[in-house]
Amino acid sequence: MGEFRPVADALLYLAGSWRVTRTVRDLASTDEGTFTGTTTFSPLHGDGLLHHESGTFVWQGTARPAERTLRFLPGSAPGTADVRFADDRPFHDLDLTTGRWVTDHPCAADLYRGEFTVLDADRWRTVWRVGGPAKNLVLTTGYARAD
């Protein structure tokens, strides 16, 4: 597809601040929530980036502050990343060299399948589909460069 934009180095591309908008759809209940905020990828001591996301999550009419932290480390091939939770547990791999990447993350009995798409120099998107006995969700996130 022509909408994908190859990225030679995922960490270099992601560095900086991004405006974030996310929809969360529960396919079982048809409930829908939204997250709006910012994600900042700042240099880690050593190699890699610290990903910090913060904003407001609205679910069933109730707004709450929300945040998360991840670590994006250099991957096994040039230009790729090894994404880890803040406590260093593995999350997923990331390779944007074609502009699109699909990856999985097993979480207990549920499976998270993520699709990353680079739209242009200042916009990218993720779609996570979560399925299993505990969850049936689609999380769609748009990122727009803020700096």
N, C-alpha and C positions, 0 to 999 in steps of 0.2 A: 504494500500500500504506500502511496505517496505521502501520507501524513506523518511518517516517522522520519526523524532527523538523527542520523548517526552522531555519536559523541565519542571522540577518541579517548577521553579520560573522564570516567564517571565522577571521581572526586573533585577534579578541577571544575567540571560543569556545575556540580551541586554547591560548591562553596559560596557562602553569602547568605542573604536573607530572602525569604519567600513569603508572599501572602498565600494563605491556605483557605480553601473552602471545601468542605466534605459533606456528602450526604451519606447517611447510614439507613439502609432499608432492611427491615426485618421481614423476610419473605413469608414467614409463618403467620405473623400477626398483622402484616401490612403496615405496622407502625413505621414512621420515618423520623429521623433526627438530623440535625445539622451541627457542624463544627465550623467555626470561623476563628482564625488566629494567624499566627506567624510560625514559621520554622526557620531556624538559623543553623547553618552548618559552619562551625568555627573550628580552627585548627586545634588538633589534639597535641599534647606533649608527645613528641615523637612523630609518627606517621598517622595520617588519617584525619577524620573530621568528627567532631561531637555534634550530634543532631539534637537540638532542643526545640520541641514544639509546645506552644502554649496558646490558649484561647478559651473560647466559650463553647460548650456543648449543650445543645437544647434537645431534650427528649421528652415527649409527651407534655409539652408546654413548660417544662421546668428547665431553666438555664443554670448551668454549673460551670465553674472553672475546670479546665482540663489541661493536663500537660503530660509529656513523656520525653524520655531521653534515650537515644540510641547511639551506638558508635559505628561509624563507617570506616573500616580499615582497608588498606590496600589488599586487593584480591589476589588470586593465584596466577592471573595473567595480567599483563600490562593494561592499565586503564579500567580494571574491574574493581569491585569492592566486596568485602566480606562484612555483612551487616550483623551487628550483635546488640543484644539488649544491654542496658546500663551495667548489669551484673556480669557481663561477658558471656552469657549463654548465647549460642548461635541462633540467629533469626533466619537469614537467607543470604544467598549470593546475589550479585547485581552486575550485569554486563550490558552497558548501553551502546556498545560499539556499532550495533545495527540500528539503534534508535528505539528498539523494543525488546523487552525481556519478560519472560514468564518464569516464575519460581514458586516453590511450595514451602510451606512451613507446617509440619504436623504439631498440633497442640492438644495433648491428651487424646481424646477420641475424635476431635475435630480436625479438619484440614483447611488451612488457609492457602489459597492459590492467588498469587499476586501478578498483575500485568502492569508493567511500567512502560510508558510511551513518552518519548521526547517529541514535543510538537514543534519547537523552535528554540532559539538561543535563550529565550526568557520564559518559556512555558513547558510544563510537563504534567503528566497525569498518572495516577495509580488507580487500579481497580482491584480490590481484594474481594474474592468470593469465599465465604466461610461456610462450610457444611459439615454436618455431623449430628450426633444425637443431642448436643447442647445448643447448637447454633445453626441458623440458616439466614445468613446476612450477605448484603452487597455493600461495600464501602467504596465510594468513588470520590477521589480527591484531586482537585486541581491546584496546581502551584504556579504562581506568577512572580517573577523576580521583583523584589522590593528595593534593591539597591542598584 
